[in-house]
Amino acid sequence: MRHALVNDSRGTVVFGIVRPCTHRLTDGLKTEWTAHLCGLCLALRADHGQFSRVVTNYDGLIVSVLTEAQTEPAARQRRTAGPCPLRGMRTAPIARGEGARLAAAVSLVLASAKIRDHVADGDGLLRRRPLAAAARRVALGWDKAGARTGAELGFDTAVLVDAVERQQGIEALAGPGTPLLTVTEPTETATAAAFAYTAVLAGRPGNSAPLAEAGRLFGRLAHLLDAVEDQPADAASGAWNPLTATGTSRAEARRLADDAVRGIRPALRDAEFTDGRLAHVLLAHELRVSVDRAFGTTACAHEGHGSYAGPGSQGSGGLPPGFGQQPPKPGKRGFLAGCAVFVGLCCTCKLCCADEYEGPWSGKKREGCCNSCDCGDCCDGCDCCCDGCDCCDACSCCDCGA
């Protein structure tokens, strides 16, 4: 079973379909994106404890991004977070407030559902009763924690739980000829509810309908891409996969994915934002990249190297050939602190992609080994700026009316 905003057991990075290469996040958007990701991580820790940070995910932060995009600048909240290995042991401004807390609540509830799904399927070590029982306890705790935070924000997480529970019944009945969108419906419903509630938190109820539509299509896309990426491994392990079970071809899945991307853009145009640049880049541009990546059509040269990997995760891309044979000599940082920074630089791939980073031990400024290459602007391979629409009015990445 697949769910938007939830990690799949095979994931090797902070999970999610929107994994932007940081070279495409220009004009301060990289800093903003990191602020929301770190804000989600620390909101989880503050409200639900250290262990809950394992559900930090790329897609969940979009809930925080959308909330802030609708909020007046004076009401946006930032605080300085302490040093973190994944930020090179440096402080950074992070997003805080109701948007980050809603993102945390949604991520917890859906991750809890994913755990229960794996337990029910007897995946891996969860075939063993003691481990399955422990996993159920974790899932129950996350359910309660997410519901508690949701209630404090006025958001009823029961809509998420209901959608997830319906998913199991739908999958049990699905077979050849079942419309694929029947299988994706619960995921669409869950993400629509989360996206729509950002309008309530931001005090813009008029945005609820268009954002619900954007969320519905985003959920559909997340479910589709997860199914496409997992199909080979699912076939090898005998696991249930929506495409295989319904007999849906990859060509049809691609058509549905492309339609979802196109449908999100007008939904965003119908919403009123105070600063929608980051939301626009993530949901109008990066989703196109996500589709291409899932279907193996095109990819940024930096793909997998620019993404931020959060707590308990490893980077999505490997190090460049030959890297690491000449480790830097210990300098300003102690050996252990330098090792921690080195791991963080590897996880975030700043060693190869960053325009500039500090040496883990020496603290000296260094250039990423591929920082001079060109991965193109955020509109490369995207048709959203070439059909006379005004979808790029909210950002400065295009020439079409920006």
Backbone hydrogen bonds, N-H to C=O, Kabsch-Sander energy under -0.5 kcal/mol:
donor,donor_aa,acceptor,acceptor_aa,energy
6,V,3,H,-1.2
11,G,8,D,-2.2
19,R,17,I,-1.1
24,R,21,C,-2.1
25,L,22,T,-0.8
26,T,24,R,-1.2
29,L,26,T,-2.0
30,K,25,L,-0.7
32,E,28,G,-1.8
33,W,29,L,-3.0
34,T,30,K,-2.5
35,A,31,T,-2.1
36,H,32,E,-1.9
37,L,33,W,-2.2
38,C,34,T,-3.0
39,G,35,A,-1.8
40,L,36,H,-2.3
41,C,37,L,-2.1
42,L,38,C,-2.6
43,A,39,G,-2.0
44,L,40,L,-2.1
45,R,41,C,-1.8
46,A,42,L,-2.6
47,D,43,A,-2.3
48,H,44,L,-2.5
49,G,45,R,-1.7
52,S,49,G,-0.7
53,R,50,Q,-1.7
54,V,51,F,-1.8
55,V,52,S,-1.9
56,T,53,R,-1.9
58,Y,15,F,-2.5
59,D,15,F,-0.6
61,L,57,N,-1.2
62,I,59,D,-1.3
63,V,60,G,-1.3
64,S,60,G,-0.7
65,V,61,L,-2.5
66,L,62,I,-2.9
67,T,63,V,-1.8
68,E,64,S,-2.2
69,A,65,V,-2.3
70,Q,66,L,-1.0
70,Q,67,T,-0.7
71,T,68,E,-1.2
75,A,72,E,-1.9
76,R,72,E,-0.6
76,R,73,P,-1.1
77,Q,96,R,-0.5
79,R,94,I,-1.6
81,A,79,R,-0.6
81,A,92,A,-3.3
84,C,90,R,-0.6
87,R,84,C,-2.1
88,G,85,P,-1.5
89,M,84,C,-2.8
90,R,84,C,-0.7
92,A,81,A,-1.1
94,I,79,R,-2.9
95,A,35,A,-2.0
96,R,77,Q,-1.5
101,R,97,G,-1.8
102,L,98,E,-2.6
103,A,99,G,-2.3
104,A,100,A,-2.0
105,A,101,R,-2.4
106,V,102,L,-2.6
107,S,103,A,-2.2
108,L,104,A,-2.3
109,V,105,A,-2.2
110,L,106,V,-2.3
111,A,107,S,-2.1
112,S,108,L,-2.4
113,A,109,V,-1.8
114,K,110,L,-1.8
115,I,111,A,-2.1
116,R,112,S,-2.2
117,D,113,A,-2.0
118,H,114,K,-2.3
119,V,115,I,-2.5
120,A,116,R,-2.6
121,D,117,D,-2.0
122,G,118,H,-0.9
122,G,119,V,-0.8
123,D,118,H,-2.2
126,L,123,D,-2.2
127,R,124,G,-1.5
128,R,125,L,-1.9
132,A,128,R,-2.5
133,A,129,R,-2.8
134,A,130,P,-2.1
135,A,131,L,-2.4
136,R,132,A,-2.2
137,R,133,A,-1.8
138,V,134,A,-2.1
139,A,135,A,-2.6
140,L,136,R,-2.6
141,G,137,R,-2.3
142,W,138,V,-2.3
143,D,139,A,-2.5
144,K,140,L,-2.3
145,A,141,G,-2.4
146,G,142,W,-2.9
147,A,143,D,-2.4
148,R,144,K,-2.3
149,T,145,A,-2.3
150,G,146,G,-2.6
151,A,147,A,-2.5
152,E,148,R,-1.9
153,L,149,T,-1.3
154,G,150,G,-0.6
154,G,151,A,-0.9
155,F,150,G,-3.3
156,D,154,G,-0.5
157,T,155,F,-0.9
159,V,156,D,-1.3
160,L,157,T,-0.9
161,V,157,T,-2.0
162,D,158,A,-3.0
163,A,159,V,-1.6
164,V,160,L,-2.3
165,E,161,V,-2.5
166,R,162,D,-2.2
167,Q,163,A,-1.3
168,Q,164,V,-1.0
169,G,165,E,-0.9
170,I,166,R,-2.2
171,E,167,Q,-2.6
172,A,168,Q,-1.9
173,L,169,G,-1.3
174,A,170,I,-1.3
177,G,246,T,-1.9
178,T,175,G,-2.6
182,T,179,P,-1.4
183,V,179,P,-0.9
183,V,180,L,-0.7
184,T,180,L,-1.6
185,E,181,L,-0.8
188,E,184,T,-2.2
189,T,185,E,-2.6
190,A,186,P,-2.2
191,T,187,T,-2.3
192,A,188,E,-2.2
193,A,189,T,-1.9
194,A,190,A,-1.8
195,F,191,T,-2.6
196,A,192,A,-2.5
197,Y,193,A,-1.7
198,T,194,A,-0.7
198,T,195,F,-1.0
199,A,195,F,-0.6
199,A,196,A,-1.2
200,V,196,A,-0.8
201,L,197,Y,-2.3
202,A,198,T,-2.0
203,G,200,V,-1.1
204,R,199,A,-3.2
207,N,204,R,-2.3
208,S,205,P,-1.6
211,L,207,N,-2.3
212,A,208,S,-2.2
213,E,209,A,-2.0
214,A,210,P,-2.3
215,G,211,L,-2.7
216,R,212,A,-2.5
217,L,213,E,-2.2
218,F,214,A,-2.2
219,G,215,G,-2.7
220,R,216,R,-2.0
221,L,217,L,-2.4
222,A,218,F,-2.8
223,H,219,G,-2.3
224,L,220,R,-2.5
225,L,221,L,-2.9
226,D,222,A,-2.0
227,A,223,H,-2.0
228,V,224,L,-2.5
229,E,225,L,-2.7
230,D,226,D,-2.0
231,Q,227,A,-1.1
234,D,230,D,-3.1
235,A,231,Q,-2.4
236,A,232,P,-1.9
237,S,233,A,-2.0
238,G,234,D,-1.5
239,A,234,D,-1.4
245,A,241,N,-2.9
246,T,242,P,-2.0
247,G,243,L,-0.9
248,T,243,L,-1.8
253,A,249,S,-2.2
254,R,250,R,-2.5
255,R,251,A,-2.0
256,L,252,E,-2.4
257,A,253,A,-2.2
258,D,254,R,-2.8
259,D,255,R,-2.3
260,A,256,L,-1.9
261,V,257,A,-2.2
262,R,258,D,-2.3
263,G,259,D,-2.0
264,I,260,A,-1.5
265,R,261,V,-1.0
267,A,263,G,-1.1
268,L,264,I,-2.2
269,R,265,R,-1.9
270,D,266,P,-1.5
271,A,268,L,-1.0
273,F,271,A,-0.6
274,T,69,A,-2.6
275,D,69,A,-1.8
280,H,276,G,-2.7
281,V,277,R,-2.5
282,L,278,L,-2.5
283,L,279,A,-2.6
284,A,280,H,-2.8
285,H,280,H,-1.0
285,H,281,V,-0.8
286,E,281,V,-2.9
287,L,282,L,-0.5
288,R,285,H,-0.6
289,V,285,H,-1.4
290,S,286,E,-2.4
291,V,287,L,-2.2
292,D,288,R,-2.3
293,R,289,V,-2.6
294,A,290,S,-2.4
295,F,291,V,-2.2
296,G,292,D,-0.6
296,G,293,R,-0.7
297,T,292,D,-2.3
303,E,300,C,-1.9
305,H,302,H,-3.1
306,G,302,H,-1.0
310,G,308,Y,-0.5
313,S,310,G,-1.6
314,Q,12,T,-1.0
317,G,304,G,-0.6
323,F,320,P,-2.2
325,Q,322,G,-1.2
331,G,333,R,-0.5
333,R,361,W,-2.6
338,G,334,G,-2.7
339,C,335,F,-2.2
340,A,336,L,-2.1
341,V,337,A,-2.2
342,F,338,G,-2.8
343,V,339,C,-2.5
344,G,340,A,-2.0
345,L,341,V,-2.7
346,C,342,F,-2.2
347,C,343,V,-2.7
348,T,344,G,-2.3
349,C,345,L,-0.7
350,K,345,L,-1.2
351,L,345,L,-1.0
352,C,349,C,-0.9
353,C,349,C,-2.4
354,A,350,K,-1.4
357,Y,366,R,-2.7
359,G,364,K,-3.0
363,G,359,G,-1.5
366,R,357,Y,-3.1
368,G,354,A,-2.0
369,C,351,L,-1.5
370,C,352,C,-2.5
371,N,368,G,-1.6
373,C,370,C,-1.2
375,C,373,C,-0.6
380,D,377,D,-1.6
382,C,379,C,-2.1
386,C,383,D,-1.1
393,D,390,D,-1.8
395,C,392,C,-1.6
401,G,399,D,-2.0
